[in-house]
Amino acid sequence: MHGFSGQNTLEALVNEAKEAIIFDLVDRLLPLKLDAIIVVTDSPALLERSWGLKVEVEQSAKKFHFGRTLHRVIKKYDLDGFIYFGSGSGALLDDQQLQDLVAFCWRDANAALFNNFFSVDFAAVSNCKSLLNRLDRIACEERDKLSCKTDSFTTTRRNSPSFTDVPYACAEMLATDNLLGFFLAEHLDWESFSLSRNSGTQFDVDTPTDIALLKNFGISNAHIAKFLASTWIDHPHLPHIIDLLSQRKARLYVIGRVNPHAWSFLERRVACNTNILSEGRGMFSYQRGKADGIRSIIGSYIASEKNNLQDQFFAELEKVADGVVIDTRPIFAYQRSLPRRADRFYSDLFMQEKIIDPMVCDFTAQAAEVNIPVVLGGHSLVSGGLYLLAEMAWKKKVIPRRLHFETE
């Protein structure tokens, strides 16, 4: 599923990268044991493309809802099982990983396989007919409960889209794909599995920084490789951060929604000293619908107007770190809604002159002025991005290693 967004140059470039990844995924999935490949999108480029056999294109609703869309597609195409890819995911999966996903969705069992159970980017789900039966049963139970209420209340709920299309629980939890794992496991009792965490399963493209990471890493898939070769997007500090990773005396700070798996992988594979300040995990999964944003210790520190604490934050980082990687979204969402996507993207590439939001502009300007390399980005930077950084650390370098990481 891919939602089009291209209101400014950076958004358009991220959208173009995601569409290139979709083209590559379709090309790689076509030879595999799949009855159909269904592209759900509102992108003009994807809707107008001539896809050929086995590929169906579904135009998504103007007001997109992941749960309702998935429910509709499963019913329309009478699916036995499916592999779901969110926009921007799956670019680094190898052929064997794709084959394993296909094999899983043909299982004769109520089961699901996720790249990340806690925040899903892609998944394989089997036995969809049983899944639909359970959804219908939940809907009937809801209908019975509502019939006991007053007529006015019942009429209101029954006429609402979230009630008529899918069970209310599905509509509430599945506005986006993040909580698909929780929904299938907790509401439908689907047996759930997670893939091994690596760059292939954890990295997806959501921001300009992700494009810069992928450009530095290198990839052979035809469409995304062509896009990366032609794009102007790059990151001024990324090569310096990569260089630090192989220096034993260097100190790297990583700030944001860092999970223990990614940190452990990075720690075992780089030579430098790594320090992690992890907060904001689950900010979208658990804070959805809350207008007052999230709680963030770093955000509260930076937002304070006393004694120019934002200046002090970067001054202190200069004292303790030789390089910093920051997932800025928890900081930007402290006690408020996230700033507009354009400002977040401009911040990622230090284009503060184009930023409208004062806090984001000031933060970005401060980050640009420190005397150590700083890389700003979103969640993928400190999840799949850390796997890529660890793998890039030793490329084109002949350095004797005193410690060899264990075979996994």
DRENKE-549534 format. One record per residue: x negated, z negated, y of N, C-alpha, C in turn; residue in one letter. Coordinates in steps of 0.2 Angstrom, whole numbers, padded with zeros to 4 digits, always signed. Example, Ala and Ser with C-alpha at 12.3 -4.5 7.8 and 13.67 -1.06 7.14 Angstrom:
! DRENKE-549534
-0066-0039-0028-0062-0039-0022-0066-0039-0016A-0064-0035-0011-0068-0036-0005-0064-0039+0000S
! end
This chain:
! DRENKE-549534
-0004+0000-0006+0000+0000+0000-0004+0000+0006M-0003+0004+0011-0007+0005+0017-0002+0005+0023H-0003+0001+0028+0000+0001+0034-0004+0004+0040G-0001+0009+0043-0005+0012+0048-0006+0008+0054F-0012+0008+0057-0013+0005+0064-0019+0008+0067S-0017+0011+0073-0023+0015+0076-0021+0015+0084G-0020+0010+0087-0018+0010+0094-0024+0011+0099Q-0030+0009+0096-0036+0010+0100-0042+0013+0096N-0047+0014+0098-0053+0018+0095-0055+0014+0089T-0056+0007+0089-0059+0003+0084-0053+0003+0078L-0047+0001+0080-0042+0001+0075-0041+0008+0072E-0042+0013+0075-0041+0020+0072-0047+0021+0067A-0053+0018+0069-0058+0019+0064-0058+0015+0058L-0055+0009+0059-0054+0005+0053-0049+0008+0048V-0043+0010+0052-0038+0014+0048-0041+0020+0044N-0045+0024+0047-0048+0029+0044-0052+0027+0038E-0056+0022+0039-0060+0019+0033-0056+0017+0027A-0050+0014+0029-0046+0012+0024-0043+0018+0020K-0041+0023+0024-0038+0029+0021-0043+0033+0016E-0049+0033+0018-0055+0036+0014-0055+0032+0008A-0055+0025+0008-0055+0021+0002-0049+0023-0003I-0043+0024+0000-0037+0026-0004-0038+0033-0007I-0041+0038-0004-0042+0044-0006-0047+0044-0013F-0052+0040-0012-0057+0039-0017-0054+0035-0023D-0050+0030-0022-0046+0026-0027-0042+0031-0031L-0038+0035-0028-0033+0040-0031-0037+0045-0035V-0043+0047-0033-0047+0052-0037-0050+0049-0043D-0051+0042-0042-0055+0039-0048-0049+0037-0053R-0043+0035-0051-0038+0033-0055-0034+0039-0059L-0034+0045-0056-0031+0050-0059-0033+0052-0066L-0039+0051-0068-0041+0053-0075-0039+0047-0080P-0037+0041-0078-0035+0036-0082-0028+0036-0085L-0027+0031-0089-0020+0031-0093-0015+0028-0088K-0013+0032-0083-0007+0030-0079-0002+0035-0079L+0004+0033-0079+0010+0038-0078+0010+0041-0071D+0009+0037-0066+0010+0039-0059+0005+0035-0055A+0004+0037-0049+0000+0034-0044+0005+0034-0038I+0007+0028-0035+0012+0028-0030+0008+0026-0023I+0008+0030-0018+0005+0028-0012+0011+0026-0007V+0011+0019-0005+0016+0017-0001+0013+0016+0006V+0016+0020+0011+0012+0020+0018+0017+0022+0023T+0015+0021+0029+0018+0024+0035+0013+0028+0039D+0008+0029+0036+0002+0033+0039+0004+0041+0039S+0004+0044+0045+0006+0051+0045+0001+0055+0041P-0006+0053+0041-0011+0057+0037-0009+0057+0029A-0007+0051+0027-0006+0050+0020+0001+0053+0018L+0006+0053+0022+0012+0055+0021+0012+0063+0021L+0008+0066+0025+0008+0073+0025+0003+0077+0021E-0001+0073+0017-0006+0075+0013-0003+0078+0006R-0006+0084+0004-0004+0087-0002-0008+0083-0008S-0005+0079-0012-0008+0075-0017-0009+0078-0024W-0004+0082-0025-0005+0085-0032-0001+0081-0037G-0002+0083-0044+0002+0080-0049+0000+0072-0050L+0005+0069-0053+0004+0061-0054+0005+0057-0048K+0004+0060-0042+0004+0055-0036+0011+0056-0032V+0014+0050-0031+0020+0050-0028+0019+0046-0021E+0022+0048-0016+0021+0045-0009+0028+0042-0007V+0028+0036-0005+0034+0032-0003+0033+0030+0004E+0037+0032+0009+0037+0029+0016+0039+0022+0016Q+0035+0018+0019+0037+0011+0020+0041+0010+0025S+0045+0004+0025+0050+0003+0030+0046+0001+0037A+0050+0002+0042+0047+0001+0049+0045-0007+0049K+0050-0011+0047+0048-0018+0047+0046-0020+0039K+0040-0019+0038+0037-0019+0031+0038-0027+0029F+0040-0027+0022+0040-0033+0019+0037-0032+0012H+0031-0035+0010+0028-0033+0004+0033-0035-0002F+0036-0040-0003+0040-0042-0009+0046-0037-0010G+0049-0035-0004+0055-0031-0005+0052-0024-0007R+0047-0022-0004+0044-0015-0006+0042-0015-0013T+0038-0020-0015+0036-0020-0022+0042-0020-0027L+0047-0024-0025+0053-0024-0029+0057-0017-0030H+0057-0014-0024+0060-0007-0024+0056-0002-0028R+0050-0002-0027+0046+0003-0031+0046+0002-0038V+0046-0005-0041+0046-0006-0048+0053-0004-0051I+0058-0005-0047+0065-0003-0050+0065+0005-0049K+0063+0008-0044+0064+0015-0043+0060+0019-0049K+0054+0017-0050+0050+0021-0055+0050+0018-0062Y+0054+0013-0063+0055+0010-0069+0048+0008-0073D+0044+0004-0069+0038+0003-0071+0037-0002-0077L+0033-0001-0082+0032-0006-0087+0026-0011-0084D+0022-0008-0081+0016-0013-0078+0014-0009-0072G+0010-0012-0068+0007-0009-0062+0000-0012-0060F-0004-0008-0056-0010-0010-0053-0008-0010-0045I-0009-0015-0042-0008-0015-0035-0014-0015-0031Y-0015-0011-0026-0021-0011-0022-0019-0012-0014F-0021-0017-0011-0019-0018-0004-0024-0013+0000G-0022-0011+0006-0026-0007+0010-0033-0010+0011S-0038-0006+0010-0045-0008+0011-0049-0011+0005G-0045-0012+0000-0048-0016-0006-0050-0011-0011S-0055-0013-0016-0056-0009-0022-0062-0004-0021G-0065-0004-0015-0070+0002-0013-0076+0001-0018A-0078-0005-0020-0084-0006-0023-0083-0007-0031L-0077-0007-0033-0076-0007-0040-0079-0002-0044L-0082-0004-0050-0085+0002-0054-0080+0004-0059D-0082+0010-0063-0078+0013-0067-0075+0008-0073D-0079+0004-0075-0077-0001-0081-0072-0006-0078Q-0073-0008-0072-0068-0013-0069-0061-0009-0068Q-0061-0003-0066-0055+0001-0065-0051+0002-0072L-0055+0003-0077-0052+0004-0084-0050-0003-0086Q-0053-0008-0085-0050-0015-0087-0044-0016-0084D-0043-0015-0077-0037-0016-0074-0031-0012-0077L-0033-0005-0079-0027-0001-0082-0025-0004-0089V-0030-0006-0093-0029-0009-0099-0025-0015-0099A-0026-0019-0094-0022-0025-0093-0015-0024-0091F-0013-0019-0087-0006-0018-0085-0002-0015-0091C-0005-0013-0096-0002-0011-0102+0000-0016-0107W-0003-0022-0106-0002-0028-0111+0006-0029-0112R+0007-0031-0118+0014-0033-0119+0015-0041-0119D+0014-0043-0113+0014-0050-0111+0016-0051-0104A+0019-0057-0102+0020-0058-0095+0014-0061-0092N+0010-0057-0089+0003-0059-0087+0001-0055-0081A-0003-0058-0077-0006-0055-0071-0013-0056-0070A-0017-0051-0067-0024-0052-0066-0026-0051-0059L-0029-0055-0055-0030-0055-0048-0037-0055-0046F-0039-0051-0041-0046-0052-0038-0047-0059-0035N-0042-0062-0033-0042-0069-0030-0035-0072-0030N-0034-0076-0035-0027-0079-0036-0024-0082-0029F-0029-0085-0025-0027-0089-0019-0025-0084-0013F-0028-0078-0013-0027-0074-0008-0028-0067-0010S-0022-0064-0013-0023-0057-0017-0024-0051-0012V-0029-0047-0015-0030-0041-0012-0028-0035-0016D-0030-0036-0023-0027-0032-0028-0026-0035-0034F-0022-0032-0039-0019-0036-0045-0017-0031-0050A-0017-0033-0056-0014-0029-0062-0008-0034-0065A-0002-0031-0066+0003-0035-0068+0006-0031-0074V+0008-0035-0079+0011-0032-0085+0018-0034-0086S+0022-0030-0090+0029-0032-0092+0033-0033-0086N+0034-0028-0082+0038-0028-0076+0045-0028-0078C+0048-0026-0083+0055-0026-0085+0057-0034-0086K+0053-0038-0089+0054-0045-0089+0054-0048-0083S+0049-0046-0078+0048-0048-0072+0055-0047-0068L+0057-0041-0068+0064-0040-0064+0069-0044-0067L+0070-0045-0074+0075-0049-0076+0075-0056-0074N+0069-0059-0073+0068-0066-0070+0070-0066-0063R+0068-0061-0059+0070-0061-0052+0077-0060-0051L+0081-0056-0056+0088-0056-0055+0091-0063-0057D+0088-0066-0062+0091-0073-0064+0090-0078-0058R+0084-0078-0055+0084-0082-0049+0089-0080-0044I+0090-0074-0042+0095-0072-0037+0102-0074-0039A+0103-0074-0046+0110-0076-0048+0111-0084-0047C+0105-0087-0048+0105-0095-0047+0106-0096-0040E+0103-0093-0035+0104-0094-0028+0111-0092-0026E+0114-0087-0029+0120-0085-0027+0125-0090-0029R+0124-0093-0035+0129-0099-0037+0128-0105-0033D+0122-0106-0031+0121-0112-0026+0124-0111-0019K+0124-0105-0017+0126-0103-0010+0134-0103-0011L+0137-0101-0016+0144-0101-0017+0147-0108-0016S+0143-0113-0017+0146-0120-0016+0146-0122-0009C+0143-0118-0005+0142-0120+0003+0149-0117+0006K+0149-0118+0013+0155-0116+0016+0155-0109+0017T+0161-0106+0018+0161-0098+0018+0157-0095+0023D+0157-0098+0029+0153-0095+0035+0146-0095+0033S+0143-0101+0030+0136-0101+0028+0134-0096+0023F+0139-0096+0018+0138-0091+0012+0138-0084+0015T+0142-0082+0019+0143-0075+0021+0136-0073+0025T+0134-0078+0029+0128-0077+0033+0122-0075+0029T+0121-0080+0024+0115-0079+0019+0116-0073+0015R+0122-0071+0012+0123-0066+0008+0122-0059+0012R+0123-0059+0018+0122-0053+0022+0115-0052+0024N+0111-0057+0024+0104-0056+0026+0100-0052+0021S+0095-0048+0024+0091-0043+0020+0087-0047+0014P+0085-0053+0016+0080-0057+0011+0084-0059+0005S+0091-0060+0006+0095-0062+0000+0097-0056-0004F+0099-0051-0001+0102-0045-0004+0097-0041-0008T+0091-0040-0006+0086-0036-0009+0082-0040-0014D+0080-0046-0013+0076-0049-0018+0078-0057-0017V+0077-0061-0022+0078-0068-0022+0075-0071-0015P+0078-0076-0013+0076-0079-0006+0069-0081-0007Y+0067-0085-0012+0060-0087-0013+0055-0082-0013A+0057-0076-0016+0052-0070-0015+0052-0068-0008C+0057-0067-0004+0057-0065+0002+0053-0070+0007A+0054-0076+0006+0050-0081+0010+0043-0081+0008E+0041-0080+0002+0033-0081+0000+0030-0074+0001M+0033-0069+0000+0030-0062-0001+0031-0058+0005L+0030-0060+0011+0030-0056+0017+0024-0052+0017A+0019-0054+0014+0012-0050+0013+0010-0052+0006T+0005-0049+0004+0002-0049-0003-0001-0055-0004D-0003-0059+0001-0008-0065+0000-0006-0070-0006N+0001-0071-0006+0004-0077-0011+0007-0074-0017L+0005-0068-0019+0008-0065-0025+0006-0069-0031L+0000-0071-0031-0002-0075-0037+0002-0081-0038G+0003-0085-0032+0007-0091-0032+0014-0090-0034F+0017-0084-0032+0024-0083-0033+0025-0081-0041F+0020-0077-0043+0021-0075-0050+0020-0081-0055L+0015-0085-0053+0014-0091-0058+0019-0097-0057A+0021-0098-0051+0025-0104-0050+0032-0103-0050E+0034-0097-0048+0042-0095-0048+0044-0092-0055H+0039-0087-0057+0041-0083-0063+0037-0085-0069L+0033-0090-0069+0029-0093-0075+0025-0087-0078D+0022-0083-0074+0018-0077-0077+0011-0080-0078W+0008-0079-0084+0002-0081-0086-0003-0078-0081E-0008-0081-0078-0012-0078-0072-0019-0079-0074S-0023-0074-0072-0030-0074-0073-0033-0071-0067F-0040-0073-0066-0044-0071-0060-0050-0067-0063S-0051-0061-0059-0057-0058-0061-0063-0061-0059L-0069-0060-0062-0075-0063-0060-0077-0061-0052S-0079-0066-0049-0081-0064-0042-0087-0061-0041R-0087-0055-0037-0093-0051-0036-0091-0047-0030N-0096-0042-0028-0095-0038-0022-0089-0033-0023S-0088-0031-0029-0083-0026-0031-0076-0029-0031G-0075-0035-0033-0069-0039-0033-0067-0042-0026T-0072-0044-0022-0071-0048-0017-0071-0045-0010Q-0074-0039-0010-0075-0036-0003-0070-0031-0002F-0067-0031+0004-0062-0026+0007-0064-0025+0014D-0061-0019+0016-0062-0017+0023-0056-0019+0028V-0057-0023+0032-0052-0025+0037-0054-0025+0044D-0061-0025+0046-0063-0025+0052-0069-0020+0053T-0071-0019+0060-0077-0015+0061-0083-0018+0058P-0084-0025+0057-0090-0027+0054-0090-0026+0047T-0084-0025+0044-0084-0024+0037-0087-0016+0036D-0085-0012+0040-0088-0005+0040-0095-0005+0041I-0098-0009+0046-0105-0009+0047-0108-0012+0040A-0106-0017+0037-0108-0020+0031-0109-0014+0025L-0103-0011+0025-0103-0005+0019-0108+0000+0021L-0109+0002+0027-0113+0007+0030-0120+0005+0028K-0122-0001+0029-0129-0004+0027-0130-0004+0020N-0125-0006+0016-0125-0007+0009-0126+0000+0006F-0122+0005+0008-0122+0012+0005-0117+0012-0001G-0114+0018-0002-0109+0019-0007-0108+0026-0008I-0107+0028-0015-0107+0035-0017-0101+0038-0017S-0095+0034-0017-0088+0037-0017-0088+0042-0012N-0085+0048-0013-0086+0054-0009-0083+0053-0002A-0076+0051-0002-0073+0051+0005-0075+0045+0009H-0076+0039+0007-0079+0034+0011-0086+0035+0013I-0090+0038+0009-0097+0040+0010-0097+0045+0016A-0093+0050+0016-0093+0055+0021-0091+0051+0028K-0086+0047+0027-0084+0043+0034-0089+0039+0036F-0093+0035+0032-0098+0031+0034-0104+0035+0037L-0105+0041+0035-0111+0045+0037-0109+0048+0044A-0103+0048+0046-0101+0051+0052-0099+0046+0058S-0097+0040+0056-0095+0035+0060-0101+0032+0065T-0099+0031+0071-0104+0028+0076-0104+0020+0075W-0099+0017+0071-0099+0010+0071-0106+0008+0067I-0109+0003+0070-0115-0001+0068-0115-0008+0071D-0119-0012+0068-0120-0018+0071-0127-0020+0073H-0128-0022+0080-0134-0023+0082-0138-0028+0079P-0135-0033+0076-0139-0039+0073-0139-0039+0065H-0135-0035+0062-0134-0035+0055-0141-0034+0052L-0145-0029+0054-0152-0028+0050-0156-0034+0051P-0156-0038+0056-0160-0044+0057-0158-0050+0053H-0151-0050+0052-0148-0055+0047-0151-0054+0040I-0150-0047+0038-0152-0045+0031-0160-0047+0030I-0164-0046+0035-0171-0047+0035-0172-0054+0034D-0168-0059+0037-0169-0066+0037-0168-0068+0029L-0164-0065+0026-0162-0068+0019-0168-0068+0014L-0173-0064+0015-0179-0064+0011-0185-0068+0013S-0183-0072+0019-0189-0076+0022-0188-0083+0020Q-0193-0086+0016-0192-0093+0014-0191-0098+0019R-0194-0097+0025-0194-0102+0030-0188-0101+0035K-0184-0096+0034-0178-0095+0039-0172-0099+0037A-0168-0100+0042-0162-0104+0041-0156-0100+0043R-0151-0099+0039-0145-0096+0040-0139-0100+0040L-0135-0100+0045-0129-0104+0046-0123-0099+0045Y-0118-0101+0040-0112-0097+0039-0106-0101+0041V-0102-0099+0045-0097-0103+0048-0090-0099+0047I-0085-0102+0044-0078-0099+0043-0075-0101+0036G-0071-0096+0034-0067-0098+0028-0072-0096+0021R-0077-0100+0021-0082-0098+0015-0080-0102+0009V-0079-0099+0003-0077-0102-0003-0083-0104-0007N-0083-0109-0011-0089-0111-0015-0092-0106-0019P-0088-0101-0022-0091-0096-0026-0096-0091-0022H-0093-0089-0016-0097-0085-0012-0104-0088-0010A-0103-0095-0008-0109-0098-0006-0114-0099-0011W-0111-0101-0017-0116-0102-0023-0120-0096-0025S-0116-0090-0024-0119-0083-0026-0125-0082-0021F-0123-0083-0014-0128-0082-0009-0134-0087-0010L-0133-0093-0011-0138-0098-0011-0143-0096-0017E-0140-0094-0023-0145-0092-0028-0149-0086-0028R-0147-0082-0023-0150-0075-0023-0154-0073-0017R-0154-0078-0012-0158-0077-0006-0164-0082-0005V-0169-0080-0002-0174-0085-0001-0174-0090+0005A-0170-0088+0010-0169-0092+0015-0165-0099+0014C-0165-0103+0018-0161-0109+0018-0154-0108+0021N-0149-0109+0017-0142-0108+0019-0138-0114+0021T-0135-0114+0026-0131-0120+0028-0124-0117+0030N-0119-0121+0027-0112-0118+0027-0107-0123+0031I-0103-0121+0036-0098-0125+0039-0092-0121+0037L-0088-0124+0032-0082-0120+0030-0076-0124+0032S-0072-0120+0035-0065-0122+0037-0060-0116+0038E-0054-0118+0038-0049-0113+0040-0046-0109+0033G-0049-0111+0027-0047-0108+0021-0039-0109+0020R-0036-0103+0019-0029-0103+0018-0025-0103+0024G-0028-0101+0030-0025-0101+0036-0019-0096+0037M-0019-0091+0033-0013-0086+0033-0008-0088+0027F-0011-0090+0022-0006-0092+0016-0002-0098+0017S-0005-0103+0021-0001-0110+0021+0001-0111+0028Y-0001-0107+0033+0001-0108+0040+0006-0103+0043Q+0008-0099+0038+0013-0093+0040+0019-0096+0044R+0021-0093+0049+0027-0095+0053+0026-0101+0058G+0020-0104+0058+0019-0110+0062+0016-0107+0069K+0019-0108+0074+0017-0105+0081+0012-0109+0084A+0010-0115+0082+0005-0119+0085-0002-0117+0082D-0003-0112+0078-0009-0110+0075-0012-0115+0070G-0019-0115+0069-0021-0120+0064-0026-0125+0067I-0027-0130+0063-0032-0135+0065-0039-0133+0063R-0044-0134+0068-0051-0132+0067-0055-0137+0071S-0060-0140+0067-0065-0144+0071-0069-0140+0076I-0071-0135+0073-0076-0131+0078-0071-0128+0083I-0065-0126+0082-0061-0123+0087-0059-0128+0092G-0058-0135+0090-0057-0140+0095-0063-0141+0099S-0069-0141+0096-0075-0142+0100-0076-0137+0105Y-0075-0130+0103-0076-0125+0108-0071-0125+0113I-0064-0126+0112-0059-0126+0116-0059-0131+0122A-0063-0137+0120-0063-0142+0125-0066-0140+0132S-0063-0142+0137-0066-0140+0144-0071-0145+0146E-0072-0150+0143-0077-0155+0145-0084-0153+0144K-0088-0154+0149-0096-0153+0148-0098-0146+0145N-0094-0141+0146-0095-0134+0144-0097-0134+0136N-0093-0137+0132-0095-0138+0125-0096-0131+0122L-0092-0126+0124-0094-0119+0121-0101-0117+0122Q-0103-0118+0128-0111-0116+0129-0115-0121+0125D-0113-0127+0124-0117-0132+0120-0117-0130+0112Q-0111-0127+0110-0111-0125+0103-0116-0120+0101F-0117-0115+0106-0122-0109+0104-0129-0112+0105F-0129-0116+0110-0136-0119+0112-0138-0123+0106A-0134-0127+0103-0136-0131+0097-0137-0126+0091E-0133-0121+0090-0135-0116+0085-0142-0113+0085L-0144-0112+0091-0151-0109+0093-0156-0114+0090E-0155-0121+0091-0159-0126+0089-0160-0126+0081K-0155-0125+0077-0155-0126+0070-0155-0120+0066V-0154-0114+0069-0153-0108+0065-0157-0103+0067A-0159-0098+0063-0163-0092+0064-0158-0086+0064D-0152-0087+0062-0147-0082+0062-0140-0085+0060G-0135-0082+0062-0128-0085+0061-0123-0080+0059V-0119-0081+0054-0114-0077+0052-0107-0081+0053V-0102-0078+0058-0096-0082+0059-0090-0078+0058I-0086-0081+0054-0079-0079+0053-0075-0082+0059D-0074-0078+0064-0071-0080+0070-0063-0082+0070T-0060-0079+0065-0052-0080+0066-0050-0087+0066R-0053-0092+0062-0050-0099+0062-0052-0102+0069P-0057-0100+0072-0059-0102+0079-0054-0099+0084I-0052-0093+0084-0048-0089+0088-0041-0092+0088F-0039-0094+0082-0032-0096+0080-0031-0104+0081A-0036-0107+0084-0035-0114+0085-0029-0116+0090Y-0024-0119+0087-0018-0122+0091-0014-0116+0094Q-0015-0110+0091-0011-0104+0094-0011-0098+0089R-0007-0093+0091-0007-0087+0087-0014-0084+0088S-0015-0080+0083-0021-0075+0083-0021-0071+0089L-0026-0070+0093-0026-0064+0098-0025-0058+0095P-0023-0053+0099-0022-0046+0097-0028-0043+0093R-0026-0039+0088-0031-0036+0084-0037-0032+0088R-0035-0029+0093-0040-0025+0097-0045-0030+0100A-0043-0036+0102-0048-0041+0105-0052-0043+0100D-0050-0044+0094-0054-0047+0088-0059-0042+0086R-0057-0035+0086-0061-0030+0084-0067-0029+0089F-0065-0029+0096-0070-0029+0101-0075-0034+0101Y-0072-0040+0099-0077-0046+0099-0082-0045+0093S-0080-0042+0087-0084-0041+0082-0090-0037+0084D-0089-0032+0088-0095-0028+0090-0098-0029+0097L-0096-0035+0100-0099-0038+0106-0097-0033+0112F-0091-0030+0112-0088-0026+0117-0084-0030+0122M-0087-0036+0124-0083-0041+0128-0080-0038+0134Q-0082-0033+0137-0080-0030+0143-0073-0027+0142E-0071-0026+0136-0064-0023+0134-0059-0028+0132K-0061-0034+0131-0057-0040+0129-0053-0043+0134I-0046-0043+0133-0041-0046+0137-0041-0054+0137I-0041-0056+0131-0040-0064+0130-0046-0067+0133D-0045-0072+0137-0051-0075+0141-0055-0079+0136P-0052-0083+0131-0056-0087+0127-0060-0083+0122M-0057-0077+0119-0061-0073+0115-0067-0069+0119V-0065-0067+0125-0070-0064+0129-0076-0069+0131C-0075-0075+0132-0080-0080+0134-0084-0082+0128D-0081-0083+0122-0084-0084+0116-0089-0078+0114F-0086-0072+0114-0090-0066+0113-0096-0065+0117T-0095-0067+0124-0101-0066+0128-0106-0071+0127A-0104-0078+0125-0109-0083+0123-0113-0081+0117Q-0109-0078+0112-0113-0076+0106-0118-0070+0107A-0116-0066+0112-0121-0060+0113-0127-0063+0117A-0127-0068+0120-0132-0070+0124-0137-0075+0121E-0136-0078+0115-0140-0082+0112-0146-0078+0109V-0152-0082+0108-0158-0079+0106-0159-0078+0099N-0154-0078+0095-0154-0077+0088-0149-0072+0086I-0150-0069+0080-0145-0064+0078-0138-0067+0076P-0133-0064+0079-0126-0067+0077-0122-0061+0074V-0119-0062+0069-0114-0057+0066-0107-0060+0066V-0102-0057+0070-0095-0060+0070-0091-0055+0066L-0086-0058+0063-0081-0054+0059-0075-0058+0057G-0072-0056+0052-0066-0059+0049-0068-0062+0042G-0062-0063+0038-0063-0067+0032-0067-0063+0027H-0067-0056+0027-0071-0052+0022-0078-0053+0023S-0080-0054+0029-0087-0055+0031-0090-0061+0027L-0086-0067+0026-0089-0073+0023-0086-0074+0016V-0083-0069+0013-0081-0069+0006-0085-0063+0003S-0082-0057+0002-0085-0051-0001-0092-0049+0003G-0092-0051+0010-0098-0049+0014-0104-0053+0012G-0103-0059+0010-0109-0063+0007-0112-0060+0001L-0108-0057-0003-0110-0054-0009-0114-0048-0008Y-0112-0044-0003-0116-0038-0001-0122-0040+0003L-0122-0045+0007-0128-0047+0010-0133-0050+0005L-0131-0053+0000-0136-0056-0005-0139-0050-0009A-0135-0045-0010-0138-0039-0014-0142-0035-0009E-0141-0035-0003-0145-0031+0002-0151-0034+0004M-0152-0041+0002-0158-0044+0005-0164-0042+0002A-0164-0039-0004-0170-0037-0008-0171-0030-0008W-0167-0026-0005-0167-0019-0005-0173-0016-0002K-0177-0012-0005-0183-0008-0002-0188-0013+0000K-0188-0019-0004-0193-0024-0002-0197-0026-0009K-0203-0026-0009-0207-0028-0014-0210-0035-0013V-0207-0040-0015-0209-0047-0014-0208-0051-0020I-0214-0054-0022-0214-0058-0028-0209-0064-0028P-0205-0065-0033-0200-0070-0033-0203-0076-0037R-0203-0082-0035-0205-0088-0039-0200-0090-0043R-0193-0089-0041-0188-0091-0045-0183-0085-0046L-0181-0084-0053-0177-0078-0055-0170-0081-0056H-0165-0079-0053-0158-0082-0054-0156-0080-0061F-0152-0084-0064-0150-0084-0071-0145-0078-0072E-0145-0076-0079-0141-0070-0081-0134-0073-0081T-0129-0069-0078-0122-0071-0078-0118-0067-0083E
! end
